[in-house]
Amino acid sequence: MTDVAAYMEGLGRMAREAAPAMARAATGAKNAALSATADLLLAHTAELQDANGKDVADARAAGLDDALIDRLVLTAERIAQMARGLREIAALPDPIGEITGLAARPSGIQVGRMRVPLGVIGIIYESRPNVTADAAGLCLKSGNAVILRGGSEALHSNAAIGRCLKEGLAAAGLPSGAVGLVETADRAAVTELLHMNRFVDLLVPRGGKGLVELVATEARMPVLKHLHGVCHVYLDDDADAAKAQAVAVNAKTQRYGVCNTMETLLVAESRADALLPPLARAYKEHGVELRGCAKTRDRIAWAHAATDQDWEAEYLAPILAIRVVAGLDEAIAHIARYGSHHTDAIVTENWTHAQRFLREVDSSSVMVNASTRFADGFEYGLGAEIGISTDKFHARGPVGLEGLTSQKFVVWGDGHIRR
Amino acid sequence: MTDVAAYMEGLGRMAREAAPAMARAATGAKNAALSATADLLLAHTAELQDANGKDVADARAAGLDDALIDRLVLTAERIAQMARGLREIAALPDPIGEITGLAARPSGIQVGRMRVPLGVIGIIYESRPNVTADAAGLCLKSGNAVILRGGSEALHSNAAIGRCLKEGLAAAGLPSGAVGLVETADRAAVTELLHMNRFVDLLVPRGGKGLVELVATEARMPVLKHLHGVCHVYLDDDADAAKAQAVAVNAKTQRYGVCNTMETLLVAESRADALLPPLARAYKEHGVELRGCAKTRDRIAWAHAATDQDWEAEYLAPILAIRVVAGLDEAIAHIARYGSHHTDAIVTENWTHAQRFLREVDSSSVMVNASTRFADGFEYGLGAEIGISTDKFHARGPVGLEGLTSQKFVVWGDGHIRR
């Protein structure tokens, strides 16, 4: 066994051993650990910034670009935000131990389901050090142990945050081994983590497409993954013009670089003359480049011609593809063919069209008369999210505490036997 | 591409194309397809038995053993049972389309979850041809398409049942491609199926350990798997003697060859003198061989000495391992170390001990004062089960229709935009 393999096995074993204590921990103890960590982050602001300063200096020396360095920097405000985030997680209801559906069966036994932690969660993420606190907070609150492998450029920052988490756990009488931090930049540590299915019950990759695809392909345990978001808004024959304008502008322009932003607008042909010109004016004001089908360009002279690649593109930028479709069937077919099963919305006043869209569009979030930008754990009331799943299995869409749990059956009897 | 690869790709594409029509199918149409199939199975009893006769003759010629041939034979009664099974599935509530938790958010949108099918389910199973009808029925009722790969020794029988399923679908106006039957004995077809993650959303292996391990290791999509059942009953310090006797005898002797049968009995030392001798008499009457720890053998002279392997054994036979433990903590620790996270029960009158056992034992079913033999989809009220999951992700324990579904978010607005 290599040194890295032995090191990772040690982290895995420590997390696995801490998991039962976390699973049975009282809500008060878990909340106390999160609050104590928040206090420690604030008390150690200067030390965190020192550690972060080393990472930033290394990153500058290595010639990393400004955007990446900006994500890396821990300002006092960002540290305070981490602390607030942990207190918000502490304030969320504890999902663990909840029993649902308990009901008597003809045999006389009562059967229900109890919500339980998954065990050990592995998180693999990139540059932002605040993920260390946010992700660990969600895993601990849901009764899990966690192994964190952050970006190598944030090694010192993450280690300093990790020390606060461990100290916070100890202060609450919980095992500090419930947080394991991978404190080596060696890429082999990631490979080990991906293969440690005897220690890790779920992996959550948070980062670019390359990272997510690597984890999805190589991991020997379930992966909660988010691949990409090619989100649509369809303006139906029966769309209200004001709602169409509001939703289609907001879904594209409220923020560009995020996965729930609309990338393709579909417009029913019967409404193209009425709806496209005012939309084009709004997009022009926002500096959005338009790429349209021939029928779109008939109505918007300055739009570029869209190619087949545009229907599949996740621009994450002020660019929008627009297609005029015959109606609902063609819109649903377009989304099925080119979409990414992330978030799609219809704008319509027609009850039957809305119902068909809700039922037939196979995406993790399906919306009527609302902006795709609402697809978010906070907006959905999940409290905070560990990620957004574009898979169907276990969890779809924004994933909060509940996605880090499972349910077991509980059976209550009085000496019942099976006949 | 080999012939088998092309053949399997054809099946995969057909199922994938049929999936949207199944997903939006009305409950009535799905039920009509199941009823029509039941009628067809009965109407074609003679043809099914002819096809089955070829399989049985081939199996005899190949020298397969009697137990296997018995599982293979389709009697008129077994065909009638398949038809009844399909009608029972038709009578179950349709999980698809159910919306739960719909509630307003501060932004004004309403957010809920809609239950939706997974898409295409692959089932890989061994000799019993009735699985073809049972598993297909559950997949279709839950709005999925299905690809079935049965045992090669049941090829003709499965093909005949498959024709009834396809005809039943067509009679109800649903796509017959929603049932794909692998009609080749070539093992390469299984390998293709395991790698077809672009067509298959979930694989369910049903069969021996070898099959399940092969599928779990090789599959490129999620697998709903059942590995093994090492189930425990713990007789606590505060166990009621009559309940202890009833549960411990039933959990072992009601049926031997099934996964929810008790394999190890744990007894609190304070009660060993009182509880073990009458239990030993009952087990002797049932012809159960006992293998005990030293303290067990002090109380049951005729018990064999247990080794460490006995604590891990899934006997599936009239053999029982017995260990005397200091109390609840040691019982929980024993189950954590040697158990298989399947089903474990405590017999106790003590509220706190019961609560701790329910919370701390990490098994798919945890029971108080009830026989482990109750761990079953029918007993739990799930209607029928596609299998029992010993994993934690997505589904634990007996898996019915709901385990073949997922939930997407639905968002209802009135032109709402994100600020």
Interface residues (C-beta under 8 A of the other chain):
Chain A: P20 A23 R24 G97 A103 R105 S107 I109 V111 M114 V116 L118 G119 D201 L202 P222 D240 A242 K243 A246 V247 V249 N250 A251 Q254 A336 A345 V347 R356 L358 R359 E360 D362 S363 S364 S365 V366 M367 V368 N369 A370 S371 R373 F374 A375 E379 Y380 G381 K392 F393 H394 R396 G397 P398 S406 Q407 K408 F409 V410 V411 W412 G413 D414 G415 H416 I417 R418
Chain B: P20 A23 R24 G97 A103 R105 S107 I109 V111 M114 V116 L118 G119 D201 L202 P222 D240 A242 K243 A246 V247 V249 N250 A251 Q254 A336 A345 V347 R356 L358 R359 E360 D362 S363 S364 S365 V366 M367 V368 N369 A370 S371 R373 F374 A375 E379 Y380 G381 K392 F393 H394 R396 G397 P398 S406 Q407 K408 F409 V410 V411 W412 G413 D414 G415 H416 I417 R418
